[in-house]
Amino acid sequence: MSRPNLALIGATGAVGTVMRDIVSTRDDIWGEIRLVASPRSAGKTLKVRGEDVVVQALAPEVFDGIDIAIFDVPDEVAAEWVPVAAARGAIAIDKSGTFRMEPDVPLVVPEVNPQDARQRPRGIISTPNCTTLSMMAAMGALHAVYGLKELVVASYQAVSGAGVAGPARLYDEVEALAGDRSVGQTAGDVRKVLANKLSDDSPFPAPIAFNVVPWAGSYKDGGWASEEVKLRNESRKILGIPDLKVSATCVRVPVVTTHSLAVHARFERDVTVADAHRVLEAAPTVVLMDDPANGVYPTPLDVVGNDPTYVGRIRQAFDFPNTLDLFVCGDNLRKGAALNAAEIAELVAREL
């Protein structure tokens, strides 16, 4: 039996680089792996599965003979090219926000709703935003047993969620401020130093070094940031709870990679900390790190570069019945982006 052929579109970007590593180190189920990027990257030679592969420019013919195409491209590029891939016979797995909330496009997390991947009338499957994905394996496992009713979430999002420009800016700011122990003690002093040493071409609306920025994404009605709206809408669709009550505040923090979330979750049924431990310990892609008396809980530096969702600081809320508070960390470039798409591709490949 022939093995399916895979195309990686956006193979030279930050997530594309992680995707090449993932498909090279997981079970090798693929025939040809075709690397595709913008014309300016065409002709580069990159390694995948230990082999040198020449990057091809994005064009309709790159999808000929391809069974599954994974897209890591901006929304406007996805809007144009994902339908082209599907029309040429490939099942398109898209990581952009373009199709996520379309009713005839499934939004899939394999640990939570793998059955939805089979219903793809347009030949397109979407994968959620990295913030949503950072908590979804854990929340999906708890929901399956206790029935989720409400979520209040505060995210602490790594700069790599803003693309390759995010870490570059953080490193530049840290270098510009390094050694000056007077900064950060007077309002505006960091801005003045950075204005003198760096350009104002930053992906963030405020300094990110020594700071937290209560904004991630674009402006939406009512003062909401797009990341907050995505978390609400995507959680409802993935979990199959269209009336799930969700409120989120998304914050950018000076962490290179790995998103963290403080989650306040109310359930339909009684749930204890011990109950939650049993459920999460049984979840195959969740790692429980919850012994705060001995300093055991997840942090981004413990989690970065790893595939699972890490959960700790599980507490029964003092004043809210059937409610747990917990802290979740997930590598936003791996499970938060590349790995989920790869897992969907493997799920679909087994059915071809």
Sequence and secondary structure as in RCSB ss.txt:
>XXXX:A:sequence
MSRPNLALIGATGAVGTVMRDIVSTRDDIWGEIRLVASPRSAGKTLKVRGEDVVVQALAPEVFDGIDIAIFDVPD
EVAAEWVPVAAARGAIAIDKSGTFRMEPDVPLVVPEVNPQDARQRPRGIISTPNCTTLSMMAAMGALHAVYGLKE
LVVASYQAVSGAGVAGPARLYDEVEALAGDRSVGQTAGDVRKVLANKLSDDSPFPAPIAFNVVPWAGSYKDGGWA
SEEVKLRNESRKILGIPDLKVSATCVRVPVVTTHSLAVHARFERDVTVADAHRVLEAAPTVVLMDDPANGVYPTP
LDVVGNDPTYVGRIRQAFDFPNTLDLFVCGDNLRKGAALNAAEIAELVAREL
>XXXX:A:secstr
     EEEETTTSHHHHHHHHHHHHS    S EEEEE GGGTT EEEETTEEEE EE  GGGGTT SEEEE   H
HHHHHHHHHHHHTT EEEE SSSSTT TTS B  TTT GGGGG  TTSEEE   HHHHHHHHHHHHHHHHH EEE
EEEEEEE GGGG THHHHHHHHHHHHHTT TTTTSSTTHHHHHHHHHS S  SSSS  TT  BS  S EEGGGEE
HHHHHHHHHHHHHHT TT EEEEEEEE S SS EEEEEEEEESS   HHHHHHHHHHSTTEEE  BGGGTB   H
HHHTT  SEEEEEEEE SSSTTEEEEEEEE TTIIIIIHHHHHHHHHHHTT 
